[in-house]
């Protein structure tokens, strides 16, 4: 039964994550954290971090990790297959349609209309993760701010956007600084 649940959950993620891996994050959060309680929000945040760092699409990496966490290697295979099946079918159909009708202006209008929805989904996922990182999942307020996380976020943002540092270097540096600070301050 768990295999069917994993398959159907990630089939939905695969079907509705139009626009790329970042769009899938709130959908995966809904399935894995809210609906099925397979992960806590803290585990989900860790999952997104790992899925982001490992090679390959975020949604597929996340499906694989959730599947392993829930039902081992068979669970990973089922969840991953559920995640990629809609894409394989839809891309095959869309490739045929796009090749046949690419000059039609209605098709171009539909594609333009999807862009704002994709941006909104990415922003929603980003804000959820930011809230988890900066407020540890608690109510947003000055007294709940995780100051180390805020400092690391602002530093990483500056290094990535203004100084154009390599993202892998920035993630590694933030991880090392956080580890050092948490060990030195005795924070768990």
C-alpha positions, 0 to 999 in steps of 0.5 A: 500500500505504501508503494501505491501511496508514494507512486500516486503522491509523486505522480501528482507532483510530476503532473503539476510541477510545471516550470521546473524543480523549484515549482515542485517544492511546495507540491512535495511539501504538501504531499510529504509533510502536510498530507502524508506526514512522511516528513517533518518540516525540518526534515523537509528543509534538509531534503530540499537542501540535499536535493538542491546540492545533488546532481539532477532535477530537484523534484526527482532527487526529492522523490528518491530521497522521500522514497528511500526514507519511507520504503527503502530502495523499492520506495525510491524507485516507485516514487522516482518513477511516479515523479518522471512518468507524467513528464515523459508522457507530457513531453512526448505529446507536447513535442509532437504538438509544438512541432506541428503548431509552433507558428500559431499565436495562441500557443505562444499566448498560453506559454506566456500566461504560465510564466506568472504562475510559475514565479508565484510557486517559486516565491511561495516555496522560497518564502516557506523555506526562508521562514523555516530557516529564519524563524525555525518554523515558529511565528514570524516575530523579532523574538523568534529570529534565528540570528545566525541563520539570518546572518548566513542568509544575508552573507550568502545572498551578497556573495551570490548576487553581488560578488558572483561567487560559485554557489557550491563554494557559498553553500560549503562556506555557510555550512562550515561557518554554521557548524563552527558557530553552533559548536562554539556557542553550544547550540543544538 
